[in-house]
Structures are given as C-alpha cells and as structure tokens.
C-alpha cells in the first residue's frame, strides 16, 4: 500500500510576550500512514532542525477557537479582515 504525504512550508510565530513574537520557519507534514498526527519541523534551514509531532485535532480545533496547552497553542487569526489560521 502506498502512503500519501502532504507537506507545507510556512512561517510560524513564536510568541514571547503579548507585544513580541519572532518568526520561525517550519514545515508541516501529514502522512496517511499516521492519520491522527501532524509532524512539524522547526528551523528547517538550520543545521539543527527540531522535530515535533502533535494531534491533528489540535489544528482542526484551532481553526475555530483557541486551543492547546503548554508549548503548542493554536488560535484563529485575521488576515486582511478575513479569518484565517
């Protein structure tokens, strides 16, 4: 059986305080052989990339309302007046 992989490179924001954040290049990946997980690689252009895996449901819920605990939190944002995530 062949598995499908969907990847997307993007820039995430590391929130340091309500007034300050820094951009972090990242790559999100979804694999059909691990359907309930999202794999993230941070600092993709560096010598020491960081790999994390978290529940796909976190992204789904984060499209509609703030969610997550600890290091990973997701919430809807507005881009050009329209909601986006």
PDB file of N, CA, C and O in Angstrom:
ATOM      1  N   UNK A   1       0.835  -1.179   0.000  1.00  0.00           N
ATOM      2  CA  UNK A   1       0.000   0.000   0.000  1.00  0.00           C
ATOM      3  C   UNK A   1       0.884   1.248   0.000  1.00  0.00           C
ATOM      4  O   UNK A   1       1.814   1.358   0.799  1.00  0.00           O
ATOM      5  N   UNK A   2       0.591   2.168  -0.885  1.00  0.00           N
ATOM      6  CA  UNK A   2       1.338   3.413  -0.963  1.00  0.00           C
ATOM      7  C   UNK A   2       0.695   4.461  -0.066  1.00  0.00           C
ATOM      8  O   UNK A   2      -0.527   4.602  -0.027  1.00  0.00           O
ATOM      9  N   UNK A   3       1.541   5.195   0.657  1.00  0.00           N
ATOM     10  CA  UNK A   3       1.046   6.217   1.577  1.00  0.00           C
ATOM     11  C   UNK A   3       1.190   7.601   0.957  1.00  0.00           C
ATOM     12  O   UNK A   3       2.102   7.854   0.170  1.00  0.00           O
ATOM     13  N   UNK A   4       0.286   8.478   1.319  1.00  0.00           N
ATOM     14  CA  UNK A   4       0.299   9.855   0.837  1.00  0.00           C
ATOM     15  C   UNK A   4       0.935  10.755   1.888  1.00  0.00           C
ATOM     16  O   UNK A   4       0.687  10.607   3.084  1.00  0.00           O
ATOM     17  N   UNK A   5       1.756  11.688   1.424  1.00  0.00           N
ATOM     18  CA  UNK A   5       2.362  12.685   2.306  1.00  0.00           C
ATOM     19  C   UNK A   5       2.028  14.062   1.748  1.00  0.00           C
ATOM     20  O   UNK A   5       2.220  14.327   0.561  1.00  0.00           O
ATOM     21  N   UNK A   6       1.527  14.932   2.615  1.00  0.00           N
ATOM     22  CA  UNK A   6       1.241  16.315   2.243  1.00  0.00           C
ATOM     23  C   UNK A   6       2.108  17.195   3.130  1.00  0.00           C
ATOM     24  O   UNK A   6       2.045  17.103   4.356  1.00  0.00           O
ATOM     25  N   UNK A   7       2.926  18.056   2.504  1.00  0.00           N
ATOM     26  CA  UNK A   7       3.813  18.938   3.257  1.00  0.00           C
ATOM     27  C   UNK A   7       3.581  20.384   2.855  1.00  0.00           C
ATOM     28  O   UNK A   7       3.187  20.683   1.728  1.00  0.00           O
ATOM     29  N   UNK A   8       3.838  21.274   3.809  1.00  0.00           N
ATOM     30  CA  UNK A   8       3.700  22.707   3.542  1.00  0.00           C
ATOM     31  C   UNK A   8       4.734  23.454   4.367  1.00  0.00           C
ATOM     32  O   UNK A   8       4.784  23.309   5.588  1.00  0.00           O
ATOM     33  N   UNK A   9       5.559  24.254   3.702  1.00  0.00           N
ATOM     34  CA  UNK A   9       6.494  25.114   4.419  1.00  0.00           C
ATOM     35  C   UNK A   9       5.807  26.440   4.701  1.00  0.00           C
ATOM     36  O   UNK A   9       5.105  26.979   3.846  1.00  0.00           O
ATOM     37  N   UNK A  10       6.012  26.961   5.899  1.00  0.00           N
ATOM     38  CA  UNK A  10       5.392  28.215   6.290  1.00  0.00           C
ATOM     39  C   UNK A  10       6.194  28.854   7.398  1.00  0.00           C
ATOM     40  O   UNK A  10       7.145  28.269   7.915  1.00  0.00           O
ATOM     41  N   UNK A  11       5.806  30.049   7.754  1.00  0.00           N
ATOM     42  CA  UNK A  11       6.450  30.751   8.845  1.00  0.00           C
ATOM     43  C   UNK A  11       5.478  30.828  10.012  1.00  0.00           C
ATOM     44  O   UNK A  11       4.391  31.394   9.890  1.00  0.00           O
ATOM     45  N   UNK A  12       5.873  30.258  11.136  1.00  0.00           N
ATOM     46  CA  UNK A  12       5.071  30.315  12.354  1.00  0.00           C
ATOM     47  C   UNK A  12       5.629  31.415  13.244  1.00  0.00           C
ATOM     48  O   UNK A  12       6.750  31.879  13.031  1.00  0.00           O
ATOM     49  N   UNK A  13       4.871  31.827  14.218  1.00  0.00           N
ATOM     50  CA  UNK A  13       5.340  32.843  15.162  1.00  0.00           C
ATOM     51  C   UNK A  13       5.525  32.234  16.534  1.00  0.00           C
ATOM     52  O   UNK A  13       4.621  31.594  17.071  1.00  0.00           O
ATOM     53  N   UNK A  14       6.705  32.438  17.094  1.00  0.00           N
ATOM     54  CA  UNK A  14       6.969  32.078  18.482  1.00  0.00           C
ATOM     55  C   UNK A  14       6.600  33.300  19.316  1.00  0.00           C
ATOM     56  O   UNK A  14       7.250  34.342  19.222  1.00  0.00           O
ATOM     57  N   UNK A  15       5.561  33.170  20.130  1.00  0.00           N
ATOM     58  CA  UNK A  15       5.061  34.281  20.937  1.00  0.00           C
ATOM     59  C   UNK A  15       5.880  34.355  22.220  1.00  0.00           C
ATOM     60  O   UNK A  15       5.833  33.447  23.050  1.00  0.00           O
ATOM     61  N   UNK A  16       6.625  35.436  22.376  1.00  0.00           N
ATOM     62  CA  UNK A  16       7.452  35.628  23.566  1.00  0.00           C
ATOM     63  C   UNK A  16       6.710  36.395  24.651  1.00  0.00           C
ATOM     64  O   UNK A  16       6.922  36.166  25.841  1.00  0.00           O
ATOM     65  N   UNK A  17       5.844  37.300  24.234  1.00  0.00           N
ATOM     66  CA  UNK A  17       5.021  38.088  25.153  1.00  0.00           C
ATOM     67  C   UNK A  17       3.867  38.640  24.329  1.00  0.00           C
ATOM     68  O   UNK A  17       3.868  38.497  23.106  1.00  0.00           O
ATOM     69  N   UNK A  18       2.883  39.266  24.965  1.00  0.00           N
ATOM     70  CA  UNK A  18       1.782  39.838  24.178  1.00  0.00           C
ATOM     71  C   UNK A  18       2.256  40.869  23.143  1.00  0.00           C
ATOM     72  O   UNK A  18       1.577  41.100  22.142  1.00  0.00           O
ATOM     73  N   UNK A  19       3.411  41.482  23.382  1.00  0.00           N
ATOM     74  CA  UNK A  19       3.917  42.509  22.477  1.00  0.00           C
ATOM     75  C   UNK A  19       4.996  42.015  21.519  1.00  0.00           C
ATOM     76  O   UNK A  19       5.350  42.731  20.583  1.00  0.00           O
ATOM     77  N   UNK A  20       5.522  40.824  21.724  1.00  0.00           N
ATOM     78  CA  UNK A  20       6.692  40.408  20.945  1.00  0.00           C
ATOM     79  C   UNK A  20       6.584  38.962  20.481  1.00  0.00           C
ATOM     80  O   UNK A  20       6.245  38.061  21.249  1.00  0.00           O
ATOM     81  N   UNK A  21       6.884  38.771  19.199  1.00  0.00           N
ATOM     82  CA  UNK A  21       6.973  37.419  18.644  1.00  0.00           C
ATOM     83  C   UNK A  21       8.102  37.397  17.622  1.00  0.00           C
ATOM     84  O   UNK A  21       8.508  38.437  17.103  1.00  0.00           O
ATOM     85  N   UNK A  22       8.603  36.196  17.341  1.00  0.00           N
ATOM     86  CA  UNK A  22       9.650  36.060  16.330  1.00  0.00           C
ATOM     87  C   UNK A  22       9.223  34.996  15.324  1.00  0.00           C
ATOM     88  O   UNK A  22       8.600  34.000  15.693  1.00  0.00           O
ATOM     89  N   UNK A  23       9.558  35.210  14.050  1.00  0.00           N
ATOM     90  CA  UNK A  23       9.197  34.234  13.025  1.00  0.00           C
ATOM     91  C   UNK A  23      10.086  32.996  13.116  1.00  0.00           C
ATOM     92  O   UNK A  23      11.283  33.093  13.385  1.00  0.00           O
ATOM     93  N   UNK A  24       9.483  31.837  12.887  1.00  0.00           N
ATOM     94  CA  UNK A  24      10.215  30.571  12.894  1.00  0.00           C
ATOM     95  C   UNK A  24       9.830  29.804  11.629  1.00  0.00           C
ATOM     96  O   UNK A  24       8.672  29.415  11.478  1.00  0.00           O
ATOM     97  N   UNK A  25      10.785  29.579  10.714  1.00  0.00           N
ATOM     98  CA  UNK A  25      10.467  28.780   9.533  1.00  0.00           C
ATOM     99  C   UNK A  25      10.142  27.347   9.950  1.00  0.00           C
ATOM    100  O   UNK A  25      10.812  26.778  10.812  1.00  0.00           O
ATOM    101  N   UNK A  26       9.122  26.774   9.339  1.00  0.00           N
ATOM    102  CA  UNK A  26       8.686  25.423   9.722  1.00  0.00           C
ATOM    103  C   UNK A  26       8.140  24.677   8.512  1.00  0.00           C
ATOM    104  O   UNK A  26       7.820  25.269   7.481  1.00  0.00           O
ATOM    105  N   UNK A  27       8.046  23.377   8.667  1.00  0.00           N
ATOM    106  CA  UNK A  27       7.418  22.520   7.662  1.00  0.00           C
ATOM    107  C   UNK A  27       6.411  21.625   8.374  1.00  0.00           C
ATOM    108  O   UNK A  27       6.774  20.881   9.285  1.00  0.00           O
ATOM    109  N   UNK A  28       5.146  21.695   7.960  1.00  0.00           N
ATOM    110  CA  UNK A  28       4.103  20.805   8.472  1.00  0.00           C
ATOM    111  C   UNK A  28       3.986  19.623   7.524  1.00  0.00           C
ATOM    112  O   UNK A  28       4.088  19.787   6.308  1.00  0.00           O
ATOM    113  N   UNK A  29       3.775  18.443   8.070  1.00  0.00           N
ATOM    114  CA  UNK A  29       3.597  17.257   7.233  1.00  0.00           C
ATOM    115  C   UNK A  29       2.484  16.385   7.800  1.00  0.00           C
ATOM    116  O   UNK A  29       2.392  16.162   9.007  1.00  0.00           O
ATOM    117  N   UNK A  30       1.646  15.901   6.898  1.00  0.00           N
ATOM    118  CA  UNK A  30       0.603  14.928   7.229  1.00  0.00           C
ATOM    119  C   UNK A  30       0.908  13.683   6.415  1.00  0.00           C
ATOM    120  O   UNK A  30       1.186  13.770   5.219  1.00  0.00           O
ATOM    121  N   UNK A  31       0.857  12.521   7.062  1.00  0.00           N
ATOM    122  CA  UNK A  31       1.113  11.244   6.382  1.00  0.00           C
ATOM    123  C   UNK A  31      -0.082  10.326   6.582  1.00  0.00           C
ATOM    124  O   UNK A  31      -0.579  10.170   7.698  1.00  0.00           O
ATOM    125  N   UNK A  32      -0.533   9.728   5.507  1.00  0.00           N
ATOM    126  CA  UNK A  32      -1.709   8.855   5.599  1.00  0.00           C
ATOM    127  C   UNK A  32      -1.438   7.598   6.423  1.00  0.00           C
ATOM    128  O   UNK A  32      -2.382   6.958   6.884  1.00  0.00           O
ATOM    129  N   UNK A  33      -0.166   7.227   6.619  1.00  0.00           N
ATOM    130  CA  UNK A  33       0.136   6.064   7.460  1.00  0.00           C
ATOM    131  C   UNK A  33       0.135   6.421   8.950  1.00  0.00           C
ATOM    132  O   UNK A  33       0.283   5.539   9.795  1.00  0.00           O
ATOM    133  N   UNK A  34      -0.031   7.708   9.277  1.00  0.00           N
ATOM    134  CA  UNK A  34      -0.140   8.189  10.658  1.00  0.00           C
ATOM    135  C   UNK A  34      -1.250   9.246  10.678  1.00  0.00           C
ATOM    136  O   UNK A  34      -0.976  10.425  10.904  1.00  0.00           O
ATOM    137  N   UNK A  35      -2.504   8.828  10.443  1.00  0.00           N
ATOM    138  CA  UNK A  35      -3.580   9.768  10.109  1.00  0.00           C
ATOM    139  C   UNK A  35      -4.029  10.710  11.219  1.00  0.00           C
ATOM    140  O   UNK A  35      -4.726  11.685  10.936  1.00  0.00           O
ATOM    141  N   UNK A  36      -3.662  10.461  12.450  1.00  0.00           N
ATOM    142  CA  UNK A  36      -4.124  11.319  13.544  1.00  0.00           C
ATOM    143  C   UNK A  36      -3.042  12.273  14.039  1.00  0.00           C
ATOM    144  O   UNK A  36      -3.208  12.923  15.071  1.00  0.00           O
ATOM    145  N   UNK A  37      -1.938  12.356  13.307  1.00  0.00           N
ATOM    146  CA  UNK A  37      -0.812  13.187  13.734  1.00  0.00           C
ATOM    147  C   UNK A  37      -0.436  14.211  12.675  1.00  0.00           C
ATOM    148  O   UNK A  37      -0.668  14.016  11.482  1.00  0.00           O
ATOM    149  N   UNK A  38       0.147  15.304  13.142  1.00  0.00           N
ATOM    150  CA  UNK A  38       0.793  16.284  12.275  1.00  0.00           C
ATOM    151  C   UNK A  38       2.241  16.361  12.738  1.00  0.00           C
ATOM    152  O   UNK A  38       2.519  16.489  13.930  1.00  0.00           O
ATOM    153  N   UNK A  39       3.147  16.283  11.790  1.00  0.00           N
ATOM    154  CA  UNK A  39       4.574  16.341  12.091  1.00  0.00           C
ATOM    155  C   UNK A  39       5.074  17.728  11.711  1.00  0.00           C
ATOM    156  O   UNK A  39       4.762  18.234  10.633  1.00  0.00           O
ATOM    157  N   UNK A  40       5.849  18.339  12.599  1.00  0.00           N
ATOM    158  CA  UNK A  40       6.360  19.684  12.363  1.00  0.00           C
ATOM    159  C   UNK A  40       7.871  19.664  12.520  1.00  0.00           C
ATOM    160  O   UNK A  40       8.405  19.085  13.466  1.00  0.00           O
ATOM    161  N   UNK A  41       8.550  20.305  11.580  1.00  0.00           N
ATOM    162  CA  UNK A  41       9.987  20.523  11.697  1.00  0.00           C
ATOM    163  C   UNK A  41      10.185  22.031  11.790  1.00  0.00           C
ATOM    164  O   UNK A  41       9.814  22.769  10.876  1.00  0.00           O
ATOM    165  N   UNK A  42      10.774  22.491  12.903  1.00  0.00           N
ATOM    166  CA  UNK A  42      11.075  23.907  13.101  1.00  0.00           C
ATOM    167  C   UNK A  42      12.520  24.174  12.699  1.00  0.00           C
ATOM    168  O   UNK A  42      13.346  23.261  12.710  1.00  0.00           O
ATOM    169  N   UNK A  43      12.825  25.393  12.352  1.00  0.00           N
ATOM    170  CA  UNK A  43      14.183  25.800  11.951  1.00  0.00           C
ATOM    171  C   UNK A  43      14.666  24.941  10.783  1.00  0.00           C
ATOM    172  O   UNK A  43      15.765  24.388  10.823  1.00  0.00           O
ATOM    173  N   UNK A  44      13.843  24.837   9.753  1.00  0.00           N
ATOM    174  CA  UNK A  44      14.120  23.917   8.649  1.00  0.00           C
ATOM    175  C   UNK A  44      15.381  24.266   7.876  1.00  0.00           C
ATOM    176  O   UNK A  44      15.952  23.396   7.220  1.00  0.00           O
ATOM    177  N   UNK A  45      15.828  25.506   7.935  1.00  0.00           N
ATOM    178  CA  UNK A  45      17.027  25.904   7.199  1.00  0.00           C
ATOM    179  C   UNK A  45      18.277  25.902   8.062  1.00  0.00           C
ATOM    180  O   UNK A  45      19.334  26.357   7.623  1.00  0.00           O
ATOM    181  N   UNK A  46      18.171  25.400   9.274  1.00  0.00           N
ATOM    182  CA  UNK A  46      19.317  25.432  10.176  1.00  0.00           C
ATOM    183  C   UNK A  46      20.029  24.083  10.204  1.00  0.00           C
ATOM    184  O   UNK A  46      19.550  23.091   9.654  1.00  0.00           O
ATOM    185  N   UNK A  47      21.161  24.080  10.846  1.00  0.00           N
ATOM    186  CA  UNK A  47      21.951  22.857  10.992  1.00  0.00           C
ATOM    187  C   UNK A  47      21.302  21.878  11.981  1.00  0.00           C
ATOM    188  O   UNK A  47      21.561  20.676  11.930  1.00  0.00           O
ATOM    189  N   UNK A  48      20.461  22.400  12.876  1.00  0.00           N
ATOM    190  CA  UNK A  48      19.842  21.580  13.915  1.00  0.00           C
ATOM    191  C   UNK A  48      18.322  21.744  13.916  1.00  0.00           C
ATOM    192  O   UNK A  48      17.783  22.389  14.814  1.00  0.00           O
ATOM    193  N   UNK A  49      17.621  21.180  12.939  1.00  0.00           N
ATOM    194  CA  UNK A  49      16.158  21.285  12.932  1.00  0.00           C
ATOM    195  C   UNK A  49      15.559  20.555  14.138  1.00  0.00           C
ATOM    196  O   UNK A  49      16.148  19.615  14.670  1.00  0.00           O
ATOM    197  N   UNK A  50      14.387  21.008  14.549  1.00  0.00           N
ATOM    198  CA  UNK A  50      13.689  20.437  15.708  1.00  0.00           C
ATOM    199  C   UNK A  50      12.418  19.765  15.206  1.00  0.00           C
ATOM    200  O   UNK A  50      11.628  20.388  14.498  1.00  0.00           O
ATOM    201  N   UNK A  51      12.210  18.496  15.567  1.00  0.00           N
ATOM    202  CA  UNK A  51      11.064  17.708  15.106  1.00  0.00           C
ATOM    203  C   UNK A  51      10.066  17.524  16.246  1.00  0.00           C
ATOM    204  O   UNK A  51      10.431  17.104  17.344  1.00  0.00           O
ATOM    205  N   UNK A  52       8.802  17.844  15.971  1.00  0.00           N
ATOM    206  CA  UNK A  52       7.716  17.634  16.923  1.00  0.00           C
ATOM    207  C   UNK A  52       6.578  16.918  16.216  1.00  0.00           C
ATOM    208  O   UNK A  52       6.420  17.018  14.999  1.00  0.00           O
ATOM    209  N   UNK A  53       5.790  16.197  16.997  1.00  0.00           N
ATOM    210  CA  UNK A  53       4.573  15.559  16.489  1.00  0.00           C
ATOM    211  C   UNK A  53       3.450  15.875  17.468  1.00  0.00           C
ATOM    212  O   UNK A  53       3.625  15.777  18.682  1.00  0.00           O
ATOM    213  N   UNK A  54       2.289  16.258  16.923  1.00  0.00           N
ATOM    214  CA  UNK A  54       1.143  16.503  17.793  1.00  0.00           C
ATOM    215  C   UNK A  54      -0.137  16.076  17.098  1.00  0.00           C
ATOM    216  O   UNK A  54      -0.137  15.766  15.907  1.00  0.00           O
ATOM    217  N   UNK A  55      -1.221  16.063  17.848  1.00  0.00           N
ATOM    218  CA  UNK A  55      -2.507  15.570  17.348  1.00  0.00           C
ATOM    219  C   UNK A  55      -3.063  16.468  16.247  1.00  0.00           C
ATOM    220  O   UNK A  55      -3.068  17.692  16.377  1.00  0.00           O
ATOM    221  N   UNK A  56      -3.522  15.862  15.183  1.00  0.00           N
ATOM    222  CA  UNK A  56      -4.149  16.577  14.068  1.00  0.00           C
ATOM    223  C   UNK A  56      -5.351  17.385  14.556  1.00  0.00           C
ATOM    224  O   UNK A  56      -5.611  18.475  14.046  1.00  0.00           O
ATOM    225  N   UNK A  57      -6.076  16.866  15.526  1.00  0.00           N
ATOM    226  CA  UNK A  57      -7.259  17.554  16.058  1.00  0.00           C
ATOM    227  C   UNK A  57      -6.929  18.931  16.632  1.00  0.00           C
ATOM    228  O   UNK A  57      -7.794  19.806  16.670  1.00  0.00           O
ATOM    229  N   UNK A  58      -5.693  19.132  17.078  1.00  0.00           N
ATOM    230  CA  UNK A  58      -5.299  20.437  17.597  1.00  0.00           C
ATOM    231  C   UNK A  58      -5.416  21.503  16.510  1.00  0.00           C
ATOM    232  O   UNK A  58      -5.926  22.593  16.769  1.00  0.00           O
ATOM    233  N   UNK A  59      -4.954  21.205  15.307  1.00  0.00           N
ATOM    234  CA  UNK A  59      -5.079  22.164  14.200  1.00  0.00           C
ATOM    235  C   UNK A  59      -6.526  22.361  13.790  1.00  0.00           C
ATOM    236  O   UNK A  59      -6.949  23.480  13.502  1.00  0.00           O
ATOM    237  N   UNK A  60      -7.276  21.283  13.762  1.00  0.00           N
ATOM    238  CA  UNK A  60      -8.690  21.380  13.379  1.00  0.00           C
ATOM    239  C   UNK A  60      -9.432  22.287  14.354  1.00  0.00           C
ATOM    240  O   UNK A  60     -10.158  23.186  13.931  1.00  0.00           O
ATOM    241  N   UNK A  61      -9.258  22.063  15.640  1.00  0.00           N
ATOM    242  CA  UNK A  61      -9.945  22.886  16.640  1.00  0.00           C
ATOM    243  C   UNK A  61      -9.453  24.330  16.594  1.00  0.00           C
ATOM    244  O   UNK A  61     -10.239  25.262  16.767  1.00  0.00           O
ATOM    245  N   UNK A  62      -8.141  24.518  16.360  1.00  0.00           N
ATOM    246  CA  UNK A  62      -7.558  25.853  16.334  1.00  0.00           C
ATOM    247  C   UNK A  62      -8.053  26.736  15.204  1.00  0.00           C
ATOM    248  O   UNK A  62      -7.874  27.953  15.258  1.00  0.00           O
ATOM    249  N   UNK A  63      -8.665  26.161  14.191  1.00  0.00           N
ATOM    250  CA  UNK A  63      -9.267  26.953  13.117  1.00  0.00           C
ATOM    251  C   UNK A  63     -10.475  27.722  13.650  1.00  0.00           C
ATOM    252  O   UNK A  63     -10.785  28.810  13.165  1.00  0.00           O
ATOM    253  N   UNK A  64     -11.151  27.158  14.641  1.00  0.00           N
ATOM    254  CA  UNK A  64     -12.402  27.728  15.141  1.00  0.00           C
ATOM    255  C   UNK A  64     -12.278  28.470  16.466  1.00  0.00           C
ATOM    256  O   UNK A  64     -13.025  29.416  16.715  1.00  0.00           O
ATOM    257  N   UNK A  65     -11.339  28.053  17.325  1.00  0.00           N
ATOM    258  CA  UNK A  65     -11.214  28.677  18.650  1.00  0.00           C
ATOM    259  C   UNK A  65      -9.819  28.389  19.215  1.00  0.00           C
ATOM    260  O   UNK A  65      -9.161  27.441  18.786  1.00  0.00           O
ATOM    261  N   UNK A  66      -9.370  29.192  20.165  1.00  0.00           N
ATOM    262  CA  UNK A  66      -8.074  28.941  20.786  1.00  0.00           C
ATOM    263  C   UNK A  66      -8.057  27.574  21.463  1.00  0.00           C
ATOM    264  O   UNK A  66      -9.033  27.170  22.095  1.00  0.00           O
ATOM    265  N   UNK A  67      -6.944  26.873  21.323  1.00  0.00           N
ATOM    266  CA  UNK A  67      -6.827  25.556  21.954  1.00  0.00           C
ATOM    267  C   UNK A  67      -5.359  25.230  22.175  1.00  0.00           C
ATOM    268  O   UNK A  67      -4.471  25.933  21.694  1.00  0.00           O
ATOM    269  N   UNK A  68      -5.123  24.160  22.904  1.00  0.00           N
ATOM    270  CA  UNK A  68      -3.774  23.701  23.183  1.00  0.00           C
ATOM    271  C   UNK A  68      -3.353  24.056  24.593  1.00  0.00           C
ATOM    272  O   UNK A  68      -3.977  24.884  25.257  1.00  0.00           O
ATOM    273  N   UNK A  69      -2.288  23.420  25.036  1.00  0.00           N
ATOM    274  CA  UNK A  69      -1.737  23.645  26.367  1.00  0.00           C
ATOM    275  C   UNK A  69      -0.225  23.601  26.266  1.00  0.00           C
ATOM    276  O   UNK A  69       0.325  22.957  25.373  1.00  0.00           O
ATOM    277  N   UNK A  70       0.443  24.278  27.172  1.00  0.00           N
ATOM    278  CA  UNK A  70       1.895  24.198  27.206  1.00  0.00           C
ATOM    279  C   UNK A  70       2.553  24.854  26.006  1.00  0.00           C
ATOM    280  O   UNK A  70       2.241  25.995  25.664  1.00  0.00           O
ATOM    281  N   UNK A  71       3.466  24.131  25.367  1.00  0.00           N
ATOM    282  CA  UNK A  71       4.278  24.688  24.294  1.00  0.00           C
ATOM    283  C   UNK A  71       3.538  24.906  22.984  1.00  0.00           C
ATOM    284  O   UNK A  71       3.942  25.758  22.192  1.00  0.00           O
ATOM    285  N   UNK A  72       2.484  24.172  22.735  1.00  0.00           N
ATOM    286  CA  UNK A  72       1.782  24.284  21.449  1.00  0.00           C
ATOM    287  C   UNK A  72       0.367  24.796  21.683  1.00  0.00           C
ATOM    288  O   UNK A  72      -0.460  24.133  22.310  1.00  0.00           O
ATOM    289  N   UNK A  73       0.111  25.990  21.163  1.00  0.00           N
ATOM    290  CA  UNK A  73      -1.226  26.586  21.230  1.00  0.00           C
ATOM    291  C   UNK A  73      -1.562  27.120  19.851  1.00  0.00           C
ATOM    292  O   UNK A  73      -0.701  27.659  19.155  1.00  0.00           O
ATOM    293  N   UNK A  74      -2.805  26.968  19.467  1.00  0.00           N
ATOM    294  CA  UNK A  74      -3.261  27.356  18.135  1.00  0.00           C
ATOM    295  C   UNK A  74      -4.532  28.173  18.294  1.00  0.00           C
ATOM    296  O   UNK A  74      -5.373  27.860  19.136  1.00  0.00           O
ATOM    297  N   UNK A  75      -4.675  29.229  17.482  1.00  0.00           N
ATOM    298  CA  UNK A  75      -5.897  30.020  17.507  1.00  0.00           C
ATOM    299  C   UNK A  75      -6.116  30.650  16.142  1.00  0.00           C
ATOM    300  O   UNK A  75      -5.173  30.837  15.373  1.00  0.00           O
ATOM    301  N   UNK A  76      -7.379  30.979  15.847  1.00  0.00           N
ATOM    302  CA  UNK A  76      -7.678  31.650  14.579  1.00  0.00           C
ATOM    303  C   UNK A  76      -7.089  33.063  14.582  1.00  0.00           C
ATOM    304  O   UNK A  76      -6.981  33.702  15.629  1.00  0.00           O
ATOM    305  N   UNK A  77      -6.717  33.531  13.414  1.00  0.00           N
ATOM    306  CA  UNK A  77      -6.234  34.907  13.274  1.00  0.00           C
ATOM    307  C   UNK A  77      -7.001  35.584  12.156  1.00  0.00           C
ATOM    308  O   UNK A  77      -7.733  34.937  11.408  1.00  0.00           O
ATOM    309  N   UNK A  78      -6.829  36.876  12.049  1.00  0.00           N
ATOM    310  CA  UNK A  78      -7.448  37.618  10.940  1.00  0.00           C
ATOM    311  C   UNK A  78      -6.345  38.063   9.992  1.00  0.00           C
ATOM    312  O   UNK A  78      -5.312  38.583  10.414  1.00  0.00           O
ATOM    313  N   UNK A  79      -6.585  37.851   8.718  1.00  0.00           N
ATOM    314  CA  UNK A  79      -5.644  38.263   7.682  1.00  0.00           C
ATOM    315  C   UNK A  79      -6.409  39.080   6.650  1.00  0.00           C
ATOM    316  O   UNK A  79      -7.259  38.540   5.942  1.00  0.00           O
ATOM    317  N   UNK A  80      -6.122  40.359   6.557  1.00  0.00           N
ATOM    318  CA  UNK A  80      -6.833  41.210   5.613  1.00  0.00           C
ATOM    319  C   UNK A  80      -8.313  41.319   5.911  1.00  0.00           C
ATOM    320  O   UNK A  80      -9.118  41.492   4.996  1.00  0.00           O
ATOM    321  N   UNK A  81      -8.691  41.218   7.204  1.00  0.00           N
ATOM    322  CA  UNK A  81     -10.086  41.331   7.589  1.00  0.00           C
ATOM    323  C   UNK A  81     -10.847  40.027   7.550  1.00  0.00           C
ATOM    324  O   UNK A  81     -11.963  39.950   8.064  1.00  0.00           O
ATOM    325  N   UNK A  82     -10.265  38.991   6.948  1.00  0.00           N
ATOM    326  CA  UNK A  82     -10.924  37.681   6.879  1.00  0.00           C
ATOM    327  C   UNK A  82     -10.251  36.732   7.854  1.00  0.00           C
ATOM    328  O   UNK A  82      -9.036  36.788   8.044  1.00  0.00           O
ATOM    329  N   UNK A  83     -11.029  35.872   8.465  1.00  0.00           N
ATOM    330  CA  UNK A  83     -10.467  34.904   9.408  1.00  0.00           C
ATOM    331  C   UNK A  83      -9.598  33.913   8.664  1.00  0.00           C
ATOM    332  O   UNK A  83      -9.943  33.461   7.572  1.00  0.00           O
ATOM    333  N   UNK A  84      -8.461  33.579   9.266  1.00  0.00           N
ATOM    334  CA  UNK A  84      -7.574  32.547   8.731  1.00  0.00           C
ATOM    335  C   UNK A  84      -6.863  31.890   9.890  1.00  0.00           C
ATOM    336  O   UNK A  84      -6.939  32.381  11.016  1.00  0.00           O
ATOM    337  N   UNK A  85      -6.164  30.777   9.640  1.00  0.00           N
ATOM    338  CA  UNK A  85      -5.427  30.093  10.702  1.00  0.00           C
ATOM    339  C   UNK A  85      -4.012  29.840  10.268  1.00  0.00           C
ATOM    340  O   UNK A  85      -3.226  29.271  11.026  1.00  0.00           O
TER     341      UNK A  85
END
